[in-house]
Amino acid sequence: MVKIGNISLGEFPLLLAPMEDVSDPPFRAVCKENGADLMYTEFISSEGLIRDAIKSRQKLDIFDYEKPIGIQIFGGDEEAMAMATSIVNVTQPDLVDINFGCPVKKVVTKGAGAGVLKDIDLMVRLTESVVRSTDLPVTVKTRLGWDESSKNIEEVAERLQDVGIKALSIHGRTRQQMYKGEADWSLIAKVKNNPRINIPIFGNGDIDSPQKALEYKNRYGVDGLMIGRAAIGYPWIFNEIKHFFETGETLPPPNLDDRVETAKKHLKFSVEWKGEKLGIFEMRRHYTNYFRGIPHFKPYRTRLVEGENYQAVLDTLDEVNEVFSAQMFENI
Ligand SMILES: Cc1cc2nc3c(=O)[nH]c(=O)nc-3n(C[C@H](O)[C@H](O)[C@H](O)COP(=O)(O)O)c2cc1C
């Protein structure tokens, strides 16, 4: 049984990766429904939270049915991280996660996200300040290191465990790699196999099928897998992986009806949570993924994206179902 603090996550949990502008409550709802065992909010700037930027506060929205859920924060200043943690405590998530992996320039140049990978002492101090500011379990998500010549994840894992983190998720790339190349899981396995390490180690990077999930589970021996991009527009991946682990068989892919129903549910939640205008707007980035692989879909995607109001988009989704279900079923 994998546990983070007192949170039991089953034998081999599948985690939904935190993703900026993607892993909001509507998206998390459909992932939860399809088997995600632990989810995180997108990263939230500690300084933004303190300044009370409305957008940052909205990112703290979590719901009971999502549990267990972690709120992810980032920042390069100890005091700001401690204050942000106190704010996070009020919303009562199951855990607080620290992002030390974000490669985006606006974050890195402030010494936060993956920027911290260059300064392990600072990383340790930032982590300590979060651990000291909460009774909740604290976890960390990070990368292998800053660049090819400074893959320091083995030292990082030991030192962060020593200051009290309860789990570590490792994306098998360096900051310099951004998202290029293939994730290298061999160092993740080394961290996992270090006899000094006793916290759960979750592997992350490029898991996009049940077959790959099983291969990586067996080859690298991690305690669970974190999945990001493959879940966008395809939340079914979690249950597909679980089914494959249990039976060795591949579930049939969702048919068009499933896709339309899930997109509708996602849209409905989006509108309820953000209001009609913003809800429709923010849902736009998901249609390509929900309907990937359907030939000649473009005009419908355009209509979905240009839909003026909730009802118009719902009508288009119904039409998609009618038009494509007969002819496209096998092609998806
Ligand atoms: C659109 C997008 C947004 C992301 N935002 C975050 C974030 O807020 N916090 C974080 O720790 N990682 C973030 N990541 C990184 C993912 O959590 C994950 O580590 C990465 O995508 C590799 O996993 P994958 O190959 O399964 O996608 C983001 C990735 C993407 C594609």
The ligand as a Tripos MOL2 file, in Angstrom:
@<TRIPOS>MOLECULE
LIG
   31    33     1     0     0
SMALL
NO_CHARGES

@<TRIPOS>ATOM
      1 C1          0.4070   22.5450  -20.3590 C.3       1 LIG1
      2 C2          1.3130   22.0850  -19.2510 C.ar      1 LIG1
      3 C3          1.3110   22.7580  -18.0410 C.ar      1 LIG1
      4 C4          2.1310   22.3280  -16.9840 C.ar      1 LIG1
      5 N1          2.0550   22.9670  -15.7840 N.ar      1 LIG1
      6 C5          2.7210   22.4380  -14.7100 C.ar      1 LIG1
      7 C6          2.5100   22.9460  -13.3920 C.ar      1 LIG1
      8 O1          1.7160   23.8630  -13.1690 O.2       1 LIG1
      9 N2          3.2060   22.3710  -12.3830 N.ar      1 LIG1
     10 C7          4.0850   21.3320  -12.5800 C.ar      1 LIG1
     11 O2          4.6860   20.8440  -11.6210 O.2       1 LIG1
     12 N3          4.2890   20.8370  -13.8170 N.ar      1 LIG1
     13 C8          3.6180   21.3440  -14.8580 C.ar      1 LIG1
     14 N4          3.7510   20.7560  -16.0960 N.ar      1 LIG1
     15 C9          4.5830   19.5460  -16.2270 C.3       1 LIG1
     16 C10         3.7450   18.2890  -16.0430 C.3       1 LIG1
     17 O3          3.2410   18.2140  -14.7270 O.3       1 LIG1
     18 C11         4.5760   17.0200  -16.3370 C.3       1 LIG1
     19 O4          5.6790   16.9970  -15.4610 O.3       1 LIG1
     20 C12         5.0900   16.9640  -17.7610 C.3       1 LIG1
     21 O5          4.0760   17.3130  -18.6820 O.3       1 LIG1
     22 C13         5.6330   15.5750  -18.1080 C.3       1 LIG1
     23 O6          4.6330   14.5860  -17.9520 O.3       1 LIG1
     24 P1          3.8350   13.9870  -19.2320 P.3       1 LIG1
     25 O7          4.8820   13.4930  -20.2060 O.co2     1 LIG1
     26 O8          3.0020   12.8910  -18.6740 O.co2     1 LIG1
     27 O9          3.0490   15.1140  -19.8060 O.co2     1 LIG1
     28 C14         2.9750   21.2070  -17.1640 C.ar      1 LIG1
     29 C15         2.9710   20.5440  -18.3910 C.ar      1 LIG1
     30 C16         2.1590   20.9580  -19.4310 C.ar      1 LIG1
     31 C17         2.1730   20.2000  -20.7300 C.3       1 LIG1
@<TRIPOS>BOND
     1     1     2 1
     2     2     3 ar
     3     2    30 ar
     4     3     4 ar
     5     4     5 ar
     6     4    28 ar
     7     5     6 ar
     8     6     7 ar
     9     6    13 1
    10     7     8 2
    11     7     9 ar
    12     9    10 ar
    13    10    11 2
    14    10    12 ar
    15    12    13 ar
    16    13    14 ar
    17    14    15 1
    18    14    28 ar
    19    15    16 1
    20    16    17 1
    21    16    18 1
    22    18    19 1
    23    18    20 1
    24    20    21 1
    25    20    22 1
    26    22    23 1
    27    23    24 1
    28    24    25 2
    29    24    26 1
    30    24    27 1
    31    28    29 ar
    32    29    30 ar
    33    30    31 1
@<TRIPOS>SUBSTRUCTURE
     1 LIG1         1 GROUP 0 **** ****
